């Protein structure tokens, strides 16, 4: 039953007290007029829904759904709906070097399925170069209508660009094609795709390609013409010869300037930089040649990665040689005043610097090749525990080497005692220390073990001890002992290379077979050979003093006693059968005097 508000209020506000009233059939026309009037009147949203904010959210949500439905209803995700959008999207893909996506704007249905991917990328690259080289081409001239330009002949086809070659006009057109999904898109026509290689060759920026035979241009490998491969091979041979000449020229120009700055320095060691400079100049020249040859993107990508690798290798090689030059120069300067430092610390510092340079080179190569070095470093941090557990001995030896070098208990060239062996330190490395023994054998001791040993460094002595025990015969008289003590003391005091102290010669005891005199002095030298020479002279002077005192050195004696029993049946032989005493000396011969 129709309802109207019971009253004359036509404000169209909601009235909860409205009542129903029956409208007679005669007033049906008036009822229709009232309904039309009510429909035209604006109704505030707040009067329809009691919560205005909820209503606003609902309207926004409906709008989003409507926009999403309209977007999902788009005919082509690659934006090939109109001639203008097709060419514009193709150029966008070409300029972003996404040739696989750019090939989807070409009609490749005449190509076999297996060849579409390979051929499509090369044709897309050539087409992009053609359009970029034509200054008169403008994508805004193309139709933005999905049906194409009005009045175009034939229908569903539109010209993109046109070229005249040998009096023949070659057009590049886009054509409306219906896909299997049922939608229609605009693609570069199949006959235009066939013309692309010919147009690209004529319009090429290369002054060589226009005059080359067709096979050198048409035959390709990795989307690169045969003549470009030949040019790359010739360029490789050329740049190495050119780099050698250029590196030698640079060294010859630099050496005179350096000699004027530091005339006392021997700059001939700069010849060691020739190799890395040749590599760097060769990479730079090859990079410039690649720009002129202009190979395909696939080949260029491989070449750029290879050039980056060789360039960083050249820099690392140059850095290693520079480290050698600096360390060598520091060794020459410090060798006179800090010999141990130059022989032990500088070699270890050189190795650490070289390892750091190589690690930086590896990180730079990985970063240039597109790897995320932060992820690699994070992975190393996570795997650091496993690496530390697996290489704990290596790490222990490394820090042991650092401890040996920093604390310097021994240095390269020092004669030392380690454990129960002695030898000369020849090298202190990152992992081990090598020592040459007196037998000329080479002992390698891990640094972790070597740093925890008790080391006795003989070369660190400021003076050397001469300690000798003189054993005199027991039949010597006291006045002879006093004369000998005075004679040796006077002789030692007259030697400038000896530090005698308060009592260098003393009578220390009476032994079982000798009288003992101790000689205790220091020889003021650190050279082992000089000490041996002085020690030899001291021994000879002491022997002369003993002989001048009228005595001699005591020798150990050995008594041999033979017992013989007396035979009662032979009483006449008793004297011969008595006990016999035979005293013999060290020589084993009989001593008639009993000594």
RODO-2510 file (C-alpha; in nm, 4 decimals, decimal comma):
residues 595
     n   res          X          Y          Z
     1     x     0,0000     0,0000     0,0000
     2     x     0,1480     0,3445    -0,0880
     3     x     0,2530     0,5596     0,2022
     4     x     0,2735     0,9349     0,2423
     5     x     0,3542     1,1450     0,5406
     6     x     0,0556     1,2549     0,7388
     7     x     0,1010     1,6292     0,7235
     8     x     0,2004     1,9162     0,4981
     9     x     0,5716     1,9085     0,5801
    10     x     0,7594     1,8633     0,2476
    11     x     1,1068     1,9018     0,3879
    12     x     1,1766     1,5345     0,3111
    13     x     1,3275     1,4778     0,6514
    14     x     1,2766     1,1439     0,8105
    15     x     0,9623     1,1514     1,0283
    16     x     0,9232     0,8488     1,2522
    17     x     0,5604     0,9519     1,3352
    18     x     0,4411     0,9309     0,9764
    19     x     0,1229     0,7326     0,9384
    20     x    -0,0208     0,5345     0,6546
    21     x    -0,3225     0,6647     0,4720
    22     x    -0,5095     0,5118     0,1904
    23     x    -0,4954     0,7011    -0,1394
    24     x    -0,8058     0,6751    -0,3543
    25     x    -0,7665     0,5467    -0,7089
    26     x    -0,8734     0,8838    -0,8410
    27     x    -0,5623     1,0444    -0,6956
    28     x    -0,3219     0,7958    -0,8606
    29     x    -0,1824     1,0634    -1,0977
    30     x    -0,1091     1,2863    -0,8010
    31     x     0,0689     0,9964    -0,6319
    32     x     0,2933     0,9467    -0,9323
    33     x     0,3761     1,3165    -0,9370
    34     x     0,4602     1,3036    -0,5692
    35     x     0,6894     1,0038    -0,6232
    36     x     0,8717     1,1802    -0,9067
    37     x     0,9150     1,4894    -0,6966
    38     x     1,0534     1,2851    -0,4069
    39     x     1,3018     1,1076    -0,6389
    40     x     1,4427     1,4339    -0,7735
    41     x     1,4980     1,5826    -0,4334
    42     x     1,8487     1,5449    -0,2822
    43     x     1,8628     1,3238     0,0237
    44     x     2,1469     1,3889     0,2680
    45     x     2,3647     1,0820     0,3262
    46     x     2,3407     1,1369     0,6966
    47     x     1,9656     1,0860     0,6752
    48     x     2,0018     0,7523     0,4987
    49     x     2,2754     0,6063     0,7228
    50     x     2,2925     0,6949     1,0907
    51     x     2,6837     0,6830     1,0826
    52     x     2,8333     0,9278     0,8279
    53     x     3,1948     0,8032     0,8735
    54     x     3,0934     0,4462     0,8072
    55     x     2,9133     0,5620     0,4975
    56     x     3,2246     0,7442     0,3700
    57     x     3,4371     0,4326     0,4216
    58     x     3,1837     0,2252     0,2342
    59     x     3,1864     0,4650    -0,0605
    60     x     3,5686     0,4612    -0,0773
    61     x     3,5734     0,0809    -0,0642
    62     x     3,3199     0,0601    -0,3452
    63     x     3,5335     0,2996    -0,5514
    64     x     3,8439     0,0853    -0,4991
    65     x     3,6591    -0,2261    -0,6048
    66     x     3,5259    -0,0496    -0,9099
    67     x     3,8768     0,0734    -1,0079
    68     x     4,0209    -0,2742    -0,9564
    69     x     3,7514    -0,4260    -1,1707
    70     x     3,8188    -0,1696    -1,4416
    71     x     4,1956    -0,2404    -1,4226
    72     x     4,1401    -0,6146    -1,4393
    73     x     3,9257    -0,5562    -1,7408
    74     x     4,2272    -0,4005    -1,9257
    75     x     4,2750    -0,5780    -2,2510
    76     x     4,6581    -0,6234    -2,2534
    77     x     4,9078    -0,6166    -1,9638
    78     x     5,1898    -0,5080    -2,2010
    79     x     4,9948    -0,1962    -2,3075
    80     x     4,9669    -0,2907    -2,6738
    81     x     4,6136    -0,1530    -2,7105
    82     x     4,6966     0,1292    -2,9544
    83     x     4,9727     0,1963    -3,2097
    84     x     5,1102     0,4742    -2,9940
    85     x     5,1147     0,2692    -2,6705
    86     x     5,2758    -0,0275    -2,8508
    87     x     5,5678     0,1736    -2,9878
    88     x     5,6065     0,3751    -2,6678
    89     x     5,6143     0,0610    -2,4492
    90     x     5,8580    -0,1035    -2,6916
    91     x     6,0994     0,1892    -2,6639
    92     x     6,0698     0,1853    -2,2861
    93     x     6,1673    -0,1837    -2,2776
    94     x     6,4518    -0,1235    -2,5252
    95     x     6,6007     0,1668    -2,3320
    96     x     6,5901    -0,0408    -2,0116
    97     x     6,7852    -0,3145    -2,1989
    98     x     6,5007    -0,5616    -2,1451
    99     x     6,5184    -0,7065    -2,4961
   100     x     6,3208    -1,0155    -2,4033
   101     x     6,0216    -0,7989    -2,3152
   102     x     6,0803    -0,5730    -2,6162
   103     x     6,0589    -0,8775    -2,8453
   104     x     5,6969    -0,9283    -2,7380
   105     x     5,6021    -0,6206    -2,9392
   106     x     5,7135    -0,7912    -3,2605
   107     x     5,5039    -1,0321    -3,4674
   108     x     5,7302    -1,3383    -3,4645
   109     x     5,4709    -1,5951    -3,5664
   110     x     5,6582    -1,6745    -3,8880
   111     x     5,9634    -1,7830    -3,6862
   112     x     5,9875    -2,1342    -3,5402
   113     x     5,9026    -2,1512    -3,1746
   114     x     6,2548    -2,2586    -3,0834
   115     x     6,4067    -1,9560    -3,2611
   116     x     6,1686    -1,6852    -3,1414
   117     x     6,3502    -1,6191    -2,8159
   118     x     6,6965    -1,5974    -2,9720
   119     x     6,5978    -1,4087    -3,2880
   120     x     6,3483    -1,1849    -3,1121
   121     x     6,6035    -1,0306    -2,8765
   122     x     6,8427    -0,9415    -3,1572
   123     x     6,5661    -0,8015    -3,3798
   124     x     6,4281    -0,5952    -3,0903
   125     x     6,7721    -0,4474    -3,0280
   126     x     6,8159    -0,3616    -3,3973
   127     x     6,4670    -0,2072    -3,4185
   128     x     6,5338     0,0105    -3,1140
   129     x     6,8593     0,1322    -3,2694
   130     x     6,6778     0,2109    -3,5971
   131     x     6,4133     0,4236    -3,4269
   132     x     6,6707     0,6056    -3,2117
   133     x     6,8845     0,6932    -3,5149
   134     x     6,5911     0,8465    -3,7080
   135     x     6,5691     1,2094    -3,5974
   136     x     6,2332     1,2561    -3,7772
   137     x     6,0585     0,9783    -3,5901
   138     x     5,8170     1,0882    -3,3174
   139     x     5,5974     0,8455    -3,1295
   140     x     5,3425     1,1201    -3,0685
   141     x     5,2530     1,1092    -3,4396
   142     x     5,1014     0,7647    -3,3981
   143     x     4,7354     0,7080    -3,3263
   144     x     4,6265     0,6750    -2,9622
   145     x     4,3051     0,5011    -3,0762
   146     x     4,2666     0,1276    -3,0332
   147     x     4,1193     0,1092    -3,3826
   148     x     4,4163     0,2870    -3,5368
   149     x     4,4282     0,6031    -3,7444
   150     x     4,1003     0,6872    -3,9167
   151     x     4,1116     0,6399    -4,2895
   152     x     4,4257     0,4226    -4,2728
   153     x     4,4725     0,1901    -4,5677
   154     x     4,4568    -0,0946    -4,5140
   155     x     4,2469    -0,0954    -4,2002
   156     x     4,4154    -0,2238    -3,8823
   157     x     4,7613    -0,1183    -3,9965
   158     x     4,9599     0,1995    -3,9372
   159     x     5,3004     0,3166    -4,0569
   160     x     5,5607     0,3824    -3,7875
   161     x     5,8628     0,4836    -3,9966
   162     x     5,9806     0,4706    -4,3549
   163     x     6,3236     0,4439    -4,5235
   164     x     6,4390     0,4688    -4,8836
   165     x     6,7193     0,2273    -4,9741
   166     x     6,8546     0,2096    -5,3298
   167     x     6,5387     0,3739    -5,4601
   168     x     6,3165     0,1291    -5,2735
   169     x     6,0887     0,2356    -4,9891
   170     x     6,0917     0,0124    -4,6826
   171     x     5,8222     0,0722    -4,4223
   172     x     5,8037    -0,0255    -4,0609
   173     x     5,4372    -0,0788    -3,9701
   174     x     5,2353    -0,1890    -3,6729
   175     x     4,9425    -0,4194    -3,7343
   176     x     4,6441    -0,5154    -3,5255
   177     x     4,6613    -0,8853    -3,4428
   178     x     4,4086    -1,0997    -3,2621
   179     x     4,5636    -1,3277    -3,0033
   180     x     4,4409    -1,6711    -2,9023
   181     x     4,2938    -1,5214    -2,5869
   182     x     4,0564    -1,3230    -2,8036
   183     x     4,1971    -0,9753    -2,7407
   184     x     4,3406    -0,7599    -3,0175
   185     x     4,6819    -0,5993    -2,9818
   186     x     4,9086    -0,3907    -3,2024
   187     x     5,2423    -0,5477    -3,3036
   188     x     5,5154    -0,4662    -3,5517
   189     x     5,4017    -0,6560    -3,8592
   190     x     5,5770    -0,9719    -3,9706
   191     x     5,6901    -0,8184    -4,3015
   192     x     5,8340    -0,5202    -4,1101
   193     x     6,0234    -0,7629    -3,8852
   194     x     6,1799    -0,9201    -4,1959
   195     x     6,3036    -0,5754    -4,3084
   196     x     6,4704    -0,4914    -3,9757
   197     x     6,8172    -0,6449    -4,0479
   198     x     6,8440    -0,4721    -4,3854
   199     x     6,7340    -0,1341    -4,2509
   200     x     6,9641    -0,1711    -3,9485
   201     x     7,2606    -0,2387    -4,1716
   202     x     7,1988     0,0683    -4,3910
   203     x     7,1212     0,2996    -4,1016
   204     x     7,4071     0,1692    -3,8849
   205     x     7,6345     0,4253    -3,7237
   206     x     7,9347     0,2070    -3,8051
   207     x     8,1150     0,3399    -4,1135
   208     x     8,2532    -0,0089    -4,1758
   209     x     7,9398    -0,2186    -4,1726
   210     x     7,7882    -0,0460    -4,4780
   211     x     8,0722    -0,1596    -4,7010
   212     x     8,1224    -0,5136    -4,5696
   213     x     8,0041    -0,8251    -4,7503
   214     x     7,6646    -0,9545    -4,6516
   215     x     7,7918    -1,2739    -4,4753
   216     x     8,0145    -1,0772    -4,2367
   217     x     7,7131    -0,8776    -4,1277
   218     x     7,4399    -1,1406    -4,1494
   219     x     7,6206    -1,4256    -3,9726
   220     x     7,5893    -1,3754    -3,5984
   221     x     7,6906    -1,5480    -3,2781
   222     x     7,5417    -1,4309    -2,9476
   223     x     7,3579    -1,1633    -3,1463
   224     x     7,6907    -1,0197    -3,2666
   225     x     7,7949    -1,0050    -3,6312
   226     x     8,0934    -1,2016    -3,7533
   227     x     8,2899    -0,8908    -3,8428
   228     x     8,2577    -0,7626    -3,4855
   229     x     8,4077    -1,0879    -3,3518
   230     x     8,6974    -1,0512    -3,5923
   231     x     8,7400    -0,6893    -3,4823
   232     x     8,7449    -0,7957    -3,1140
   233     x     9,0176    -1,0533    -3,1842
   234     x     9,2307    -0,7996    -3,3706
   235     x     9,1706    -0,5445    -3,0966
   236     x     9,2962    -0,7902    -2,8313
   237     x     9,6274    -0,8375    -3,0126
   238     x     9,6626    -0,4670    -3,0791
   239     x     9,5971    -0,3372    -2,7278
   240     x     9,8613    -0,5561    -2,5627
   241     x    10,1334    -0,4258    -2,7912
   242     x    10,0110    -0,0705    -2,7450
   243     x     9,9883    -0,1125    -2,3666
   244     x    10,3500    -0,2344    -2,3484
   245     x    10,4773     0,0697    -2,5349
   246     x    10,2628     0,3057    -2,3302
   247     x    10,3726     0,1554    -1,9954
   248     x    10,7412     0,1822    -2,0856
   249     x    10,6898     0,5408    -2,2018
   250     x    10,5225     0,6362    -1,8735
   251     x    10,8058     0,4849    -1,6676
   252     x    11,0701     0,6644    -1,8725
   253     x    10,8907     0,9948    -1,8219
   254     x    10,8385     0,9426    -1,4499
   255     x    11,1865     0,8207    -1,3530
   256     x    11,3752     1,1465    -1,4348
   257     x    11,1248     1,3486    -1,2350
   258     x    11,1588     1,1161    -0,9356
   259     x    11,5386     1,1281    -0,9557
   260     x    11,5275     1,5059    -0,9358
   261     x    11,3062     1,4858    -0,6281
   262     x    11,5121     1,2181    -0,4504
   263     x    11,8504     1,1786    -0,6230
   264     x    11,9904     0,9353    -0,3651
   265     x    11,7126     0,6817    -0,4082
   266     x    11,7548     0,3962    -0,6532
   267     x    11,4448     0,4185    -0,8727
   268     x    11,5377     0,1229    -1,0905
   269     x    11,2945    -0,0868    -0,8841
   270     x    11,0103     0,0910    -1,0667
   271     x    11,0627    -0,1572    -1,3489
   272     x    10,8654    -0,4044    -1,1375
   273     x    10,5545    -0,1889    -1,2034
   274     x    10,5742    -0,2534    -1,5758
   275     x    10,3567    -0,5675    -1,5673
   276     x    10,0551    -0,4237    -1,3792
   277     x    10,0722    -0,0993    -1,5783
   278     x    10,0613    -0,2966    -1,9034
   279     x     9,7509    -0,4810    -1,7854
   280     x     9,5732    -0,1615    -1,6772
   281     x     9,6517     0,0204    -2,0032
   282     x     9,5424    -0,2845    -2,2038
   283     x     9,2083    -0,2977    -2,0222
   284     x     9,1507     0,0752    -2,0777
   285     x     9,2357     0,0533    -2,4490
   286     x     9,0207    -0,2564    -2,4971
   287     x     8,7286    -0,0852    -2,3221
   288     x     8,7526     0,2090    -2,5623
   289     x     8,7691    -0,0293    -2,8590
   290     x     8,4596    -0,2149    -2,7424
   291     x     8,2646     0,1106    -2,7504
   292     x     8,3570     0,1577    -3,1162
   293     x     8,2914    -0,2045    -3,2184
   294     x     7,9590    -0,2012    -3,0309
   295     x     7,8822    -0,5735    -2,9856
   296     x     7,5457    -0,7034    -2,8727
   297     x     7,4217    -0,6594    -2,5201
   298     x     7,4865    -1,0234    -2,4317
   299     x     7,8477    -1,0063    -2,5472
   300     x     7,8920    -0,6608    -2,3921
   301     x     7,7733    -0,7961    -2,0581
   302     x     8,0337    -1,0735    -2,0624
   303     x     8,3047    -0,8356    -2,1808
   304     x     8,2267    -0,5811    -1,9109
   305     x     8,2478    -0,8463    -1,6411
   306     x     8,5766    -0,9742    -1,7797
   307     x     8,7198    -0,6238    -1,8128
   308     x     8,6161    -0,5420    -1,4570
   309     x     8,7899    -0,8578    -1,3359
   310     x     9,1149    -0,7815    -1,5210
   311     x     9,1065    -0,4152    -1,4197
   312     x     9,0706    -0,5011    -1,0509
   313     x     9,3379    -0,7693    -1,0871
   314     x     9,5667    -0,5065    -1,2374
   315     x     9,4977    -0,2705    -0,9486
   316     x     9,5633    -0,5461    -0,6948
   317     x     9,8829    -0,6446    -0,8764
   318     x     9,9957    -0,2823    -0,8780
   319     x     9,9136    -0,2525    -0,5074
   320     x    10,1185    -0,5624    -0,4258
   321     x    10,4174    -0,4288    -0,6158
   322     x    10,3898    -0,0906    -0,4443
   323     x    10,3802    -0,2643    -0,1049
   324     x    10,6987    -0,4512    -0,1989
   325     x    10,8687    -0,1261    -0,2977
   326     x    10,7661     0,0546     0,0211
   327     x    10,8590    -0,2339     0,2505
   328     x    11,1912    -0,2780     0,0691
   329     x    11,2722     0,0904     0,1029
   330     x    11,1790     0,0924     0,4724
   331     x    11,3979    -0,2139     0,5241
   332     x    11,6982    -0,0349     0,3752
   333     x    11,6390     0,2738     0,5882
   334     x    11,5793     0,0880     0,9159
   335     x    11,8355    -0,1878     0,8723
   336     x    12,1232     0,0166     1,0089
   337     x    11,9487     0,1233     1,3317
   338     x    11,6648    -0,1256     1,3756
   339     x    11,7915    -0,4423     1,2145
   340     x    11,5696    -0,6809     1,4099
   341     x    11,2616    -0,4701     1,3373
   342     x    11,3327    -0,4617     0,9655
   343     x    11,3848    -0,8370     0,9485
   344     x    11,0854    -0,9477     1,1562
   345     x    10,8083    -0,6862     1,1617
   346     x    10,8309    -0,5603     0,8041
   347     x    10,7903    -0,9026     0,6344
   348     x    10,4835    -0,9799     0,8476
   349     x    10,3357    -0,6357     0,7786
   350     x    10,3943    -0,6915     0,4075
   351     x    10,2026    -1,0186     0,4140
   352     x     9,9107    -0,8697     0,6061
   353     x     9,8835    -0,5775     0,3623
   354     x     9,8922    -0,8108     0,0634
   355     x     9,6176    -1,0301     0,2071
   356     x     9,4054    -0,7196     0,2727
   357     x     9,4552    -0,6013    -0,0870
   358     x     9,3512    -0,9402    -0,2263
   359     x     9,0408    -0,9521    -0,0069
   360     x     8,9394    -0,6026    -0,1183
   361     x     8,9914    -0,7065    -0,4805
   362     x     8,7650    -1,0107    -0,4378
   363     x     8,4947    -0,7982    -0,2689
   364     x     8,5143    -0,5381    -0,5468
   365     x     8,4826    -0,8048    -0,8183
   366     x     8,1777    -0,9611    -0,6512
   367     x     8,0162    -0,6199    -0,6070
   368     x     8,0792    -0,5259    -0,9708
   369     x     7,9283    -0,8536    -1,0874
   370     x     7,6070    -0,7737    -0,9048
   371     x     7,6468    -0,9831    -0,5921
   372     x     7,5312    -0,8322    -0,2652
   373     x     7,8504    -0,8059    -0,0627
   374     x     7,6535    -0,7130     0,2495
   375     x     7,4774    -1,0472     0,2309
   376     x     7,8093    -1,2239     0,1822
   377     x     7,9606    -1,0456     0,4823
   378     x     7,6533    -1,1325     0,6890
   379     x     7,6860    -1,4942     0,5788
   380     x     8,0491    -1,4942     0,6814
   381     x     7,9458    -1,3561     1,0183
   382     x     7,6960    -1,6365     1,0668
   383     x     7,9445    -1,8958     0,9446
   384     x     8,2269    -1,7404     1,1415
   385     x     8,1649    -1,9740     1,4329
   386     x     8,2007    -2,2804     1,2126
   387     x     8,5094    -2,1359     1,0456
   388     x     8,6632    -2,0512     1,3827
   389     x     8,6024    -2,4032     1,5106
   390     x     8,7447    -2,5608     1,1956
   391     x     9,0454    -2,3284     1,1771
   392     x     9,1133    -2,2671     1,5440
   393     x     9,4721    -2,3897     1,5128
   394     x     9,5306    -2,1589     1,2171
   395     x     9,3875    -1,8644     1,4092
   396     x     9,5932    -1,9609     1,7137
   397     x     9,9084    -1,9719     1,5032
   398     x     9,8248    -1,6368     1,3431
   399     x     9,7870    -1,4612     1,6769
   400     x    10,0940    -1,6471     1,8010
   401     x    10,2890    -1,4962     1,5108
   402     x    10,1506    -1,1528     1,5944
   403     x    10,2590    -1,2032     1,9558
   404     x    10,6092    -1,3074     1,8529
   405     x    10,6465    -1,0101     1,6218
   406     x    10,4979    -0,7555     1,8621
   407     x    10,6724    -0,8819     2,1765
   408     x    10,9913    -0,9645     1,9832
   409     x    11,1503    -1,2267     2,2080
   410     x    11,3459    -1,3251     1,8980
   411     x    11,3905    -1,1704     1,5557
   412     x    11,4990    -1,2996     1,2206
   413     x    11,8715    -1,3754     1,2337
   414     x    11,8837    -1,4275     1,6122
   415     x    12,0594    -1,7318     1,7551
   416     x    11,8352    -1,8733     2,0240
   417     x    11,7488    -2,1763     2,2306
   418     x    11,3938    -2,3070     2,2076
   419     x    11,3039    -2,6084     2,4138
   420     x    11,6075    -2,8340     2,4113
   421     x    11,7362    -2,7197     2,0714
   422     x    11,9303    -2,4221     1,9422
   423     x    11,9390    -2,2529     1,6053
   424     x    11,9107    -1,9321     1,4041
   425     x    11,5674    -1,7849     1,3256
   426     x    11,5259    -1,7601     0,9500
   427     x    11,1624    -1,6581     0,9093
   428     x    10,8583    -1,5629     1,1188
   429     x    10,5461    -1,6229     0,9111
   430     x    10,1736    -1,5946     0,9696
   431     x    10,1487    -1,9602     1,0656
   432     x    10,4939    -2,0863     1,1675
   433     x    10,8517    -1,9909     1,2510
   434     x    11,1434    -2,1555     1,0707
   435     x    11,4750    -2,2091     1,2540
   436     x    11,8054    -2,3315     1,1100
   437     x    11,9809    -2,5627     1,3589
   438     x    12,3546    -2,6170     1,4042
   439     x    12,3222    -2,9335     1,1959
   440     x    12,1878    -2,7120     0,9130
   441     x    11,8456    -2,8749     0,9347
   442     x    11,5363    -2,6538     0,9112
   443     x    11,2909    -2,6837     1,1999
   444     x    10,9381    -2,5461     1,1520
   445     x    10,7527    -2,4639     1,4741
   446     x    10,3858    -2,3477     1,4750
   447     x    10,3597    -1,9949     1,6101
   448     x    10,1047    -2,0960     1,8726
   449     x    10,3544    -2,3416     2,0177
   450     x    10,6596    -2,1224     1,9604
   451     x    10,5091    -1,8232     2,1422
   452     x    10,4452    -2,0367     2,4528
   453     x    10,7992    -2,1796     2,4669
   454     x    11,0766    -2,0599     2,6949
   455     x    11,3070    -1,8814     2,4532
   456     x    11,6678    -1,7941     2,5253
   457     x    11,8047    -1,5343     2,2865
   458     x    12,1828    -1,5476     2,2732
   459     x    12,2081    -1,2490     2,0389
   460     x    12,0475    -1,0187     2,2958
   461     x    12,3441    -1,0536     2,5324
   462     x    12,5233    -0,7257     2,6005
   463     x    12,8417    -0,9195     2,6932
   464     x    12,9534    -1,2819     2,7015
   465     x    13,0676    -1,4830     3,0021
   466     x    13,4073    -1,6504     3,0137
   467     x    13,3966    -1,9055     3,2954
   468     x    13,6818    -2,1527     3,3388
   469     x    13,7826    -2,3926     3,6180
   470     x    14,1591    -2,4447     3,6363
   471     x    14,2644    -2,7799     3,7977
   472     x    14,6271    -2,7877     3,9246
   473     x    14,8269    -3,0859     4,0525
   474     x    14,7982    -3,1499     4,4228
   475     x    15,1745    -3,1470     4,4797
   476     x    15,1943    -2,7735     4,4022
   477     x    15,3199    -2,5495     4,6826
   478     x    15,1093    -2,2630     4,8283
   479     x    15,3554    -1,9965     4,7126
   480     x    15,3164    -2,1262     4,3593
   481     x    14,9361    -2,0940     4,3890
   482     x    14,9689    -1,7328     4,5077
   483     x    15,2059    -1,6463     4,2252
   484     x    14,9732    -1,8045     3,9701
   485     x    14,6672    -1,6147     4,1037
   486     x    14,8518    -1,2830     4,0835
   487     x    14,9857    -1,3563     3,7359
   488     x    14,6439    -1,4456     3,5888
   489     x    14,4721    -1,1488     3,7576
   490     x    14,7319    -0,9082     3,6191
   491     x    14,7020    -1,0590     3,2726
   492     x    14,3192    -1,0242     3,2712
   493     x    14,3328    -0,6636     3,3939
   494     x    14,5521    -0,5664     3,1000
   495     x    14,2968    -0,6803     2,8425
   496     x    14,0556    -0,3952     2,7397
   497     x    13,7934    -0,6339     2,6067
   498     x    13,7481    -0,7983     2,9477
   499     x    13,5311    -0,6934     3,2414
   500     x    13,7093    -0,8475     3,5391
   501     x    13,5046    -0,7354     3,8375
   502     x    13,6364    -0,7304     4,1963
   503     x    13,7773    -1,0837     4,2118
   504     x    13,8045    -1,2433     3,8667
   505     x    14,0462    -1,5195     3,9778
   506     x    13,9884    -1,7123     4,3020
   507     x    14,1102    -2,0276     4,4689
   508     x    13,7850    -2,2130     4,5330
   509     x    13,8784    -2,5536     4,6721
   510     x    14,0853    -2,8670     4,7057
   511     x    13,9461    -3,1528     4,5011
   512     x    14,0048    -3,5252     4,5212
   513     x    14,2897    -3,5091     4,2773
   514     x    14,3450    -3,1329     4,2092
   515     x    14,3577    -2,7796     4,3455
   516     x    14,0755    -2,5748     4,1837
   517     x    14,1085    -2,2127     4,0645
   518     x    13,8008    -2,0413     3,9130
   519     x    13,8292    -1,7691     3,6469
   520     x    13,5134    -1,5611     3,5985
   521     x    13,5177    -1,2616     3,3610
   522     x    13,2915    -1,1086     3,0918
   523     x    13,4052    -1,0447     2,7380
   524     x    13,2771    -0,7081     2,6133
   525     x    13,1406    -0,8185     2,2788
   526     x    12,8110    -0,9401     2,1275
   527     x    12,9734    -1,1064     1,8329
   528     x    13,0109    -1,4796     1,8698
   529     x    13,3106    -1,5075     1,6406
   530     x    13,4975    -1,2350     1,8276
   531     x    13,4207    -1,4050     2,1572
   532     x    13,5631    -1,7348     2,0331
   533     x    13,8815    -1,5575     1,9248
   534     x    13,9270    -1,3877     2,2653
   535     x    13,8442    -1,7116     2,4496
   536     x    14,1127    -1,8935     2,2544
   537     x    14,3720    -1,6329     2,3473
   538     x    14,2731    -1,6499     2,7149
   539     x    14,3198    -2,0252     2,7235
   540     x    14,6694    -1,9926     2,5768
   541     x    14,7656    -1,7119     2,8184
   542     x    14,6466    -1,9179     3,1146
   543     x    14,8558    -2,2192     3,0027
   544     x    15,1578    -1,9919     2,9712
   545     x    15,0977    -1,8627     3,3265
   546     x    15,0688    -2,2182     3,4637
   547     x    15,3931    -2,3196     3,2989
   548     x    15,5681    -2,0026     3,4215
   549     x    15,4609    -2,0867     3,7794
   550     x    15,6463    -2,4188     3,7557
   551     x    15,3454    -2,6427     3,7829
   552     x    15,1091    -2,8327     3,5555
   553     x    14,7465    -2,9312     3,5215
   554     x    14,6158    -3,2244     3,7206
   555     x    14,5122    -3,5388     3,5423
   556     x    14,2694    -3,7959     3,6794
   557     x    14,4480    -4,1212     3,7963
   558     x    14,3151    -4,4749     3,8236
   559     x    14,4619    -4,7402     4,0626
   560     x    14,4641    -5,1050     3,9545
   561     x    14,5405    -5,3544     4,2386
   562     x    14,6321    -5,7177     4,1668
   563     x    14,6247    -5,9752     4,4428
   564     x    14,8322    -6,3022     4,4260
   565     x    14,8165    -6,5856     4,6782
   566     x    15,1366    -6,7620     4,8180
   567     x    15,1786    -7,1254     4,7227
   568     x    15,3038    -7,3201     5,0350
   569     x    15,4715    -7,5799     4,8175
   570     x    15,6946    -7,3111     4,6692
   571     x    15,8298    -7,1015     4,9552
   572     x    16,1181    -6,9771     4,7501
   573     x    15,8794    -6,7958     4,5142
   574     x    15,7022    -6,6015     4,7929
   575     x    15,8592    -6,2645     4,7113
   576     x    15,7318    -6,2894     4,3584
   577     x    15,3868    -6,3959     4,4766
   578     x    15,3309    -6,1065     4,7146
   579     x    15,0713    -5,8385     4,6573
   580     x    15,1390    -5,6242     4,3614
   581     x    15,0266    -5,2636     4,3346
   582     x    15,0184    -5,1103     3,9930
   583     x    14,9166    -4,7532     3,9468
   584     x    14,8317    -4,6409     3,5951
   585     x    14,7502    -4,3023     3,4538
   586     x    14,4904    -4,2048     3,1918
   587     x    14,7068    -4,3586     2,9218
   588     x    14,6889    -4,6984     3,0786
   589     x    15,0732    -4,7266     3,1037
   590     x    15,2464    -4,8135     3,4295
   591     x    15,3543    -4,5176     3,6393
   592     x    15,6746    -4,5977     3,8214
   593     x    15,6363    -4,3087     4,0657
   594     x    15,2903    -4,4140     4,1698
   595     x    15,1259    -4,0991     4,0339
***
